[in-house]
Every structure is written in C-alpha cells, then in structure tokens.
C-alpha cells in the first residue's frame, strides 16, 4: 500500500513539472512588455516549431495508443498463438501472497513459480493471477500448475496458465479508448486556444522554444527515456533480458576484472564486470556488463565465479542470474 502511494505521489509530482509548471512559467513571463513584437518574428521558424511540436505530441499519442489500446489485441493474438504453438511446462509454486483487497469478488495472488525455460534451464518468475475457482485451492505453496511458454518471448505475455482463455475486457477497452480520445481532444483544443489568444492576427509567430506545446511533450518524452535508463542501470536489466531469461542457458562465469566506470547514481557506483565463460558448444567467450552496485553488494566484485545467463544463438548477450531472479 505504502509503495503504491509513493509511486502515485512520484507520478503526480513529475506530472506537475511536465505540464502545469511549464504553463505557469510561460504565461507568467510572456506579456506585451518582455517579448519581441510578433511582426518581427520569423514566420518560417514559427512554422518549423509548430511542426516540431506536432511531431512530439504524435510520438507521445502513438505510444499511448499502442500501450493502452493496440497492446490489448496484440496480447490476445500472442495468447492464442501460445495456446496452439507454445511449449508446455510444469511449474512449482514456491511462494504465494494474496494481494487482493478484503471483500473483493475474486482473490488475486502474486505467485513465484519455478519451472524450466525454453532451453530447459530452471528459472523462477513472479506473476499475478486472479483465482476464479478459490474452492479448488490451486495456488498454494508447493502445488504445481501447468504453463504454456511463448516460443518467441520478446513481449508479454511470456507464458500463460494452460487453462487460460483469451478474451478482451470490452468495458476496460472502451474506457481506455475514451481516455485516449479525451487527451487527444484536450491537446487539439489547446492548439486552438493558443492560436486564438496569442496569434493577434499574425498566425503562428507566437510559437517559441519555451511554449508549453513544445516544452510539455519534450519533458514527457524525457521522463520516458530517463525512467528506462535509470531502471536499466540500477538493475543491470536491458530490453533483451527477458528474452535471455526465457531462452537462455545458465552457466558460471569467471570474473576477470571489476572496475568502476566513474558513474554514480544515488551515490552508488557503476561497475564494469569483465567475464569469461564457456557456452554449450564448449566455446569460450569474453564479455562485459555494466551495473549499478549497491554499497551492500560490493562483495560481488570480489567473487571468483558469478552465475550468468547467455542467449544460445548469441552467447555475447549475457545477464547476471541474480538480476533475472528479481524480474517480474
């Protein structure tokens, strides 16, 4: 609960600096006494800035459309394909925590499952499951359930419970579409409002680098890339990590050298690990990983052997096994 509140507060805090704050600054400092007369501004530069702002908003809204709406149909298609062409595995429940609120119609559990991946390497993975048949008590520690693994785990769902049926929640989808359309209408309305109140009969010459129509989408896009960058550096996990987890082979790598890169995040150093390991074809490889290491984890730099996962078709792609265990 506290974690969710902290995340919600952080999101609202960052959203304030992405939208209301730039607007407050812009409209408080731009008046008839401290701006260049509109007639002296370059109309071509103004049109370029308008075009840039439209492109930035399009990037954002296409991303939102894909994540909120299109992903629903992509997920359904992946589920249906996995049901037909997926790989069957038996999973053991090694931890189960009820996370649904008291009084909820259905019980929801966070499970940690132990099973073999597509390369027959044993892995553990956390997932959230809603129990529609609580009387069967299927999701208790020690019990086993059947999974179907997606043969191409580049995007979720990476696996499904074998008895799962793919269907779309129409109400949820409609609400997402309405929300997306409301946001789109709000931005279009803001363009019209800005033109009517700021153009003074001179077209888009009022557009500047500091206008909220440019600053707001720029900050929102910056947040997206910043969050991904920090997450990757703190965890050592990248875009291919989930692929390596579900298709990779576990082995022990020799730590040749561990050195600081000079980069710090929250006073925690980024360490470059140079590793040597042998793949399943008995070929020796040398590769390196960069990871932000907490002060309580610095003993990792003194170990002689470190467990890693590598991708069979590209053994140079590696991830620490300990990092994969923390993935959800």
C-alpha positions as CSV (number, residue, x, y, z in Angstrom):
1,X,0.0,0.0,0.0
2,X,2.7,2.4,1.0
3,X,4.7,1.5,-2.1
4,X,1.7,2.3,-4.3
5,X,1.2,5.6,-2.6
6,X,4.8,6.5,-3.1
7,X,4.6,5.6,-6.8
8,X,1.4,7.6,-7.2
9,X,2.9,10.7,-5.4
10,X,6.0,10.5,-7.5
11,X,3.9,10.3,-10.7
12,X,1.8,13.3,-9.7
13,X,4.9,15.2,-8.7
14,X,6.7,14.6,-12.1
15,X,3.5,15.3,-14.0
16,X,3.3,18.7,-12.3
17,X,6.7,19.6,-13.7
18,X,5.8,18.2,-17.1
19,X,2.5,20.1,-17.7
20,X,1.3,22.7,-15.2
21,X,4.7,24.1,-14.3
22,X,5.8,24.9,-17.8
23,X,2.5,26.6,-18.5
24,X,2.7,28.7,-15.3
25,X,6.2,29.8,-16.2
26,X,5.3,30.6,-19.8
27,X,2.2,32.6,-19.1
28,X,3.8,34.5,-16.2
29,X,6.8,35.8,-18.1
30,X,5.3,36.3,-21.6
31,X,3.4,39.6,-21.8
32,X,3.5,42.6,-24.1
33,X,6.4,44.2,-22.3
34,X,9.0,41.4,-22.4
35,X,8.6,39.7,-25.7
36,X,9.7,40.6,-29.2
37,X,6.8,42.0,-31.3
38,X,5.1,39.2,-33.2
39,X,5.6,41.0,-36.5
40,X,9.4,40.9,-36.1
41,X,9.5,37.1,-35.6
42,X,10.4,34.8,-38.4
43,X,7.2,33.1,-39.7
44,X,9.2,30.1,-41.2
45,X,10.8,29.5,-37.8
46,X,7.4,29.6,-36.2
47,X,6.1,27.0,-38.7
48,X,9.0,24.8,-38.0
49,X,8.4,25.0,-34.3
50,X,4.7,24.2,-34.8
51,X,5.7,21.2,-36.9
52,X,8.2,20.0,-34.2
53,X,5.5,20.3,-31.5
54,X,3.0,18.3,-33.6
55,X,5.6,15.6,-34.2
56,X,6.4,15.4,-30.4
57,X,2.8,15.0,-29.5
58,X,2.3,12.4,-32.2
59,X,5.1,10.3,-30.8
60,X,3.5,10.5,-27.4
61,X,0.0,9.7,-28.6
62,X,1.1,6.9,-30.9
63,X,2.9,5.4,-27.9
64,X,-0.1,5.8,-25.7
65,X,-2.4,4.3,-28.3
66,X,-0.1,1.3,-28.7
67,X,0.2,0.7,-25.0
68,X,-3.4,1.3,-23.9
69,X,-5.4,0.0,-26.9
70,X,-3.4,-1.8,-29.6
71,X,-1.5,-3.9,-27.0
72,X,-4.8,-5.4,-25.9
73,X,-5.2,-7.0,-29.4
74,X,-1.5,-7.9,-29.6
75,X,-1.7,-9.7,-26.3
76,X,-4.8,-11.6,-27.3
77,X,-3.1,-12.7,-30.5
78,X,0.0,-13.8,-28.6
79,X,-2.1,-15.8,-26.1
80,X,-4.0,-17.5,-28.9
81,X,-0.7,-18.4,-30.7
82,X,0.9,-19.6,-27.5
83,X,-2.1,-21.9,-26.8
84,X,-1.5,-23.6,-30.2
85,X,2.2,-23.5,-30.6
86,X,3.6,-22.9,-27.1
87,X,5.8,-25.2,-25.1
88,X,4.2,-27.0,-22.1
89,X,6.0,-26.8,-18.7
90,X,5.1,-27.9,-15.2
91,X,5.7,-25.1,-12.6
92,X,6.0,-25.4,-8.8
93,X,4.6,-22.6,-6.6
94,X,7.4,-21.6,-4.3
95,X,5.7,-18.6,-2.8
96,X,2.1,-17.2,-2.9
97,X,0.9,-13.9,-1.5
98,X,-2.7,-12.7,-1.6
99,X,-2.7,-9.1,-2.8
100,X,-6.4,-8.6,-3.4
101,X,-8.3,-6.3,-1.0
102,X,-10.6,-7.8,1.6
103,X,-14.1,-8.1,0.2
104,X,-13.0,-8.4,-3.4
105,X,-15.2,-10.7,-5.5
106,X,-12.1,-12.7,-6.7
107,X,-8.8,-13.5,-5.0
108,X,-5.7,-12.2,-6.6
109,X,-2.3,-13.7,-5.8
110,X,1.3,-12.9,-6.5
111,X,3.0,-16.2,-7.2
112,X,6.6,-17.1,-7.6
113,X,6.9,-20.1,-9.9
114,X,9.8,-22.4,-10.5
115,X,10.0,-24.1,-14.0
116,X,12.2,-24.8,-16.9
117,X,12.6,-22.3,-19.7
118,X,12.7,-22.9,-23.5
119,X,16.3,-24.2,-23.1
120,X,15.4,-26.5,-20.2
121,X,17.2,-24.2,-17.7
122,X,15.4,-23.9,-14.4
123,X,14.2,-20.3,-13.6
124,X,11.9,-18.6,-11.2
125,X,9.5,-15.9,-12.2
126,X,6.8,-13.9,-10.4
127,X,3.4,-13.4,-11.8
128,X,0.0,-12.2,-10.7
129,X,-3.0,-14.5,-11.0
130,X,-6.7,-14.0,-10.3
131,X,-8.3,-17.1,-8.9
132,X,-11.8,-17.7,-10.4
133,X,-12.1,-21.1,-8.6
134,X,-11.0,-20.5,-5.0
135,X,-12.7,-23.6,-3.8
136,X,-10.1,-25.7,-5.7
137,X,-7.2,-24.1,-3.7
138,X,-4.9,-24.4,-6.8
139,X,-2.5,-21.6,-5.9
140,X,-0.9,-22.7,-2.6
141,X,2.8,-23.1,-1.9
142,X,4.2,-26.5,-3.0
143,X,1.4,-27.2,-5.5
144,X,2.1,-27.5,-9.2
145,X,0.4,-25.9,-12.2
146,X,0.8,-26.3,-16.0
147,X,2.2,-23.5,-18.0
148,X,2.4,-22.8,-21.7
149,X,5.5,-20.8,-22.7
150,X,5.5,-18.4,-25.6
151,X,8.1,-19.6,-28.1
152,X,9.0,-16.0,-29.0
153,X,9.2,-14.2,-25.7
154,X,10.1,-10.8,-27.0
155,X,7.0,-9.2,-25.5
156,X,4.4,-10.2,-22.9
157,X,2.8,-12.5,-22.1
158,X,5.8,-14.7,-21.9
159,X,3.8,-17.6,-20.6
160,X,0.2,-18.4,-19.6
161,X,-1.6,-20.8,-17.4
162,X,-2.5,-23.7,-19.7
163,X,-6.2,-23.4,-18.8
164,X,-6.3,-19.7,-19.7
165,X,-8.8,-18.5,-22.2
166,X,-8.0,-15.4,-24.2
167,X,-10.8,-12.7,-24.2
168,X,-10.9,-9.0,-24.3
169,X,-12.4,-6.9,-21.4
170,X,-14.7,-4.7,-23.5
171,X,-15.5,-2.3,-20.7
172,X,-11.9,-1.7,-19.9
173,X,-11.0,-1.3,-23.6
174,X,-13.8,1.3,-24.1
175,X,-12.7,3.3,-21.1
176,X,-9.1,3.3,-22.5
177,X,-10.3,4.5,-25.9
178,X,-12.4,7.2,-24.3
179,X,-9.5,8.3,-22.1
180,X,-7.1,8.4,-25.1
181,X,-9.7,10.5,-27.2
182,X,-10.2,12.9,-24.3
183,X,-6.4,13.6,-24.0
184,X,-6.2,14.0,-27.8
185,X,-9.1,16.4,-27.8
186,X,-7.5,18.4,-25.0
187,X,-4.3,18.9,-26.9
188,X,-6.1,19.8,-30.1
189,X,-8.2,22.2,-28.0
190,X,-5.1,23.8,-26.6
191,X,-3.7,24.4,-30.0
192,X,-6.9,26.2,-31.0
193,X,-6.9,28.1,-27.7
194,X,-3.3,29.2,-28.1
195,X,-3.8,30.3,-31.7
196,X,-6.9,32.4,-30.8
197,X,-5.5,34.1,-27.7
198,X,-1.8,34.6,-28.8
199,X,-1.7,35.0,-32.6
200,X,-3.1,38.6,-32.7
201,X,-3.8,38.1,-36.4
202,X,-0.2,37.1,-37.2
203,X,-0.5,33.4,-37.5
204,X,1.8,31.1,-35.5
205,X,4.5,33.7,-34.9
206,X,3.8,33.5,-31.2
207,X,5.3,29.9,-31.1
208,X,8.7,29.8,-29.4
209,X,11.0,27.2,-27.9
210,X,9.6,27.9,-24.5
211,X,5.9,27.4,-25.4
212,X,4.1,24.6,-23.5
213,X,3.1,23.0,-26.8
214,X,6.8,22.2,-27.2
215,X,8.1,22.0,-23.6
216,X,5.4,19.7,-22.3
217,X,5.8,16.8,-24.8
218,X,9.6,17.2,-24.6
219,X,9.6,16.7,-20.8
220,X,7.1,13.8,-21.0
221,X,9.4,12.0,-23.6
222,X,12.4,12.8,-21.5
223,X,10.8,11.2,-18.5
224,X,10.1,8.1,-20.5
225,X,13.7,7.7,-21.6
226,X,15.1,8.7,-18.2
227,X,13.0,6.1,-16.4
228,X,14.1,3.4,-18.8
229,X,17.8,4.5,-18.5
230,X,17.8,4.6,-14.6
231,X,15.9,1.2,-14.4
232,X,18.4,-0.4,-16.8
233,X,21.4,0.9,-14.9
234,X,20.2,0.2,-11.4
235,X,19.1,-3.4,-12.2
236,X,21.5,-4.3,-14.9
237,X,18.5,-5.4,-17.0
238,X,18.0,-4.3,-20.6
239,X,15.5,-4.8,-23.4
240,X,16.9,-8.3,-24.1
241,X,17.0,-9.5,-20.5
242,X,13.5,-11.1,-20.6
243,X,14.4,-12.9,-23.8
244,X,17.6,-14.2,-22.2
245,X,15.7,-15.3,-19.2
246,X,13.1,-17.4,-21.1
247,X,15.5,-18.7,-23.8
248,X,18.9,-18.5,-22.1
249,X,21.2,-21.1,-20.6
250,X,22.7,-20.7,-17.1
251,X,26.4,-21.1,-16.6
252,X,29.1,-19.9,-14.2
253,X,31.4,-17.2,-15.5
254,X,34.9,-16.4,-14.3
255,X,35.3,-12.8,-13.1
256,X,38.4,-11.4,-14.7
257,X,38.1,-7.9,-13.6
258,X,35.7,-5.5,-11.9
259,X,36.3,-1.7,-12.2
260,X,34.4,1.5,-11.5
261,X,33.3,3.5,-14.6
262,X,33.2,6.8,-12.7
263,X,29.4,7.0,-13.0
264,X,27.3,7.2,-9.8
265,X,23.5,7.1,-9.3
266,X,22.3,7.9,-5.7
267,X,26.0,7.6,-4.6
268,X,26.1,4.0,-5.8
269,X,28.9,3.3,-8.3
270,X,28.5,1.8,-11.7
271,X,30.8,-1.3,-12.0
272,X,32.1,-2.8,-15.2
273,X,32.4,-6.6,-14.9
274,X,34.7,-8.4,-17.4
275,X,33.7,-12.1,-17.6
276,X,34.9,-15.3,-19.2
277,X,32.6,-18.3,-19.7
278,X,32.0,-21.3,-21.8
279,X,28.8,-21.9,-23.8
280,X,27.0,-25.2,-24.5
281,X,29.2,-25.8,-27.6
282,X,32.3,-25.6,-25.4
283,X,33.3,-22.2,-27.0
284,X,35.0,-19.7,-24.7
285,X,33.7,-16.1,-24.7
286,X,34.7,-12.9,-23.1
287,X,32.1,-10.2,-22.4
288,X,31.4,-7.3,-20.1
289,X,28.5,-6.0,-18.2
290,X,27.8,-2.6,-16.5
291,X,25.7,-2.4,-13.4
292,X,25.0,0.0,-10.6
293,X,26.0,-1.9,-7.4
294,X,24.7,-1.0,-4.0
295,X,27.1,-0.5,-1.2
296,X,25.9,-3.7,0.5
297,X,26.5,-5.6,-2.7
298,X,30.1,-4.7,-3.3
299,X,31.3,-8.2,-2.3
300,X,30.0,-9.2,-5.8
301,X,33.2,-7.5,-7.2
302,X,35.4,-9.9,-5.2
303,X,33.8,-13.2,-6.3
304,X,35.7,-15.5,-8.5
305,X,32.7,-17.0,-10.2
306,X,29.3,-15.4,-11.0
307,X,26.3,-17.1,-12.3
308,X,25.0,-15.7,-15.6
309,X,22.5,-16.5,-18.4
310,X,23.5,-16.2,-22.0
311,X,21.5,-16.4,-25.2
312,X,22.3,-19.7,-27.1
313,X,22.1,-18.1,-30.6
314,X,24.2,-15.1,-29.5
315,X,26.3,-16.0,-26.5
316,X,27.7,-12.5,-26.2
317,X,24.4,-11.4,-24.8
318,X,24.5,-12.1,-21.1
319,X,22.8,-11.1,-17.9
320,X,23.5,-11.8,-14.2
321,X,21.4,-14.7,-12.9
322,X,20.6,-12.7,-9.7
323,X,19.2,-9.8,-11.8
324,X,16.9,-12.1,-13.7
325,X,15.5,-13.6,-10.4
326,X,14.3,-10.1,-9.5
327,X,12.4,-9.6,-12.7
328,X,8.6,-9.6,-12.7
